[in-house]
Amino acid sequence: MSVTNLKKYFPVAKSNIFQKEQLYVRANEDITFDVFEGETIGIVGESGCGKSTLGRVILQLYEQTAGTTMYYGRSRAELAPKYVKHTLNRVDVYIEKYKKAAARAKKFGEEIEALGDKATFFQHQRKNLADCEAQTALTNVASIVGGFMAVKDNSEGVALLKKRHAIHVEMAKLAKKQEDYQSENQVLSDKLEKAQTDKERVSVQGKLDALTEKSNAAAARLKRLEEQRINTRNELNELKTRYADNPDFEKYEKLLDDGIDLSRLTYNEMRHLRSDLQIIFQDPYSSLNPRMTVGQIIEEGLVTHKMFAHGTEAVKQYILEVMEKCGLQDYMLHRYPHQFSGGQRQRICIARALAVKPKFVVCDKCVSALDVSIQSQIINLLQELKKENNLTYLFISHDLSVVRFISDKIIVMYLGNIVEYAPAAELFDDPRHPYTLALLSSIPTTDMESLNKERILLEGNIPSPIRPPEGCKFHTRCYMACKECKRVPPPLVEVKPGHFVACHNIEKKMKNGEYLFHIENKAKKSSRGENIERVVDEPIIGVNADDVPDVNPVVAEEQSIEIIPDNDKNV
């Protein structure tokens, strides 16, 4: 899965009829990362930083405001999403839409450049959204059409793309039919062996012969389609060689992507993918239907996705197998959620999610409400299931120790943004962002040496997600803030292979030659608020009331309330 420039804004109702500007809760801002098969990505950060929202947006439980979320667990031909055909049929419309979005973003950029420091927060917000909309509009068409975007008369190339897409879709359907034929053939073969009368044998044999005929016809059709696919591919390659000297053609050709854009799927298409994309909710008490037994809760998804028929012996046996894997006893099958403890309920939630054989699971603080001993059991269970089924996790938690144990890579979020992203061991051994350092210093430990180390206490409250401060969002609380932090938002840059940090002070060095962010020599603020002496190439200014620009005051309710739109999608 690949997430690029993802944004999620929740609109805030206008306080009065005279209010012109639309306010938003900026829950997620420019989120970009990749998740590979079999990986566990941990996400940490303070409450309200957008962790849970990110997980739900990726699964399209919340509609994303902008950006792209590409899923590679299935081929685009297998799912055959409607947006592919729609884009190929209206290429010129999509290209024009991108040009208009790009022109709009350019206009806002020129306005802000002319105003300079006088540009308002709303003007910056408008430009940011316009830039993201332009990028999304480009991806929507370029990921399907590629370099033919740069061709004035692209009708020949688009026609070949349509033909190739139709061939791939038909081949995917026939391949699925062949799998069904094989399964049915196995069932009929078993019946034939168990048949006791000649009449029964003749009947079953007739069905087998008819099935074999259908399978042979499908195989012959697949062979013909394969030849057509090869010919179409050769025609496309030959056509593309005509534009080898066109730099724009090559630029757009690099944007081709075979992934499924989750944000462009219809409700039914997304519903079809729910078996691949599951979530384990934080609260095991409210996420289970109190009127359904454990068996019914697990069976619901299996029947919905047509994996089993309702009430059959096969589905019952499968449910019992899933329950056993998740540490649930057989006698619990007919019991209701209120008859279980918190740990048992969480196991039921895990069993429900894993029963449909998903490929990607969002674990939304799934162990936060559990006792430490139960936490260890659930974590070990998740690890075992991951190895058995090659699962991919997005693990959201406040517990850094748990995240370190279970995660391959860790994302640190602050106020909707990614501030650091690195392999788990790398993040703990060499943290580079001051917020990450503060989080790591708060981990409880029994190490005697750590008792002499001072905790990094962040002063002040988290700024409002409605009106975040200019520049780096963390600078109002950062003990390493400089003047640049107040003006320019830091980009997410790669400081080491696979280690990304969003901070202006990454490369600042002290007199001893070590980086400012060295774990043993990091700049800290004591519990008494006294700054420890440090010397860098440029002066690092401690944050105080005089240095911090005025931030628009927001009532406490705005900082704590999560605004949820009415059009939520259900799993």
Secondary structure, DSSP 8 states (H G I E B T S, - for coil): -EEEEEEEEEEE--SSTT--S-EEEEEEEEEEEE--TT-EEEEE-STTSSHHHHHHHHTTSS--SEEEEEE-SS-HHHH--HHHHHHHHTHHHHHHHHHHHHHHHHHHHHHHHHHGGG--HHHHHHHHHHHHHHHHHHHHHHHHHGGGGG-SS-HHHHHHHHHHHHHHHHHHHHHHHHHHHHHHHHHHHHHHHH--SHHHHHHHHHHHHHHHHHHHHHHHHHHHHHHHHHHHHHHHHHHHGGGTT-HHHHHHHTT---SEEGGG--HHHHHHHTTTEEEE-S-TTTSS-TTS-HHHHHHHHHHHTTSS-TT-HHHHHHHHHHHHHTT--GGGGG--GGGS-HHHHHHHHHHHHHHT--SEEEEESTTTTS-HHHHHHHHHHHHHHHHHHT-EEEEE-S-HHHHHHH-SEEEEEETTEEEEEEEHHHHHHS--SHHHHHHHHTS----TGGGGS------S----SSS--SS-TTTTT-TT--GGGGTS----EEEETTEEE--TTTT-B-TTS-BTT-TTS---B-TT--B-----SS------TTTS-------HHHHH-----TT----
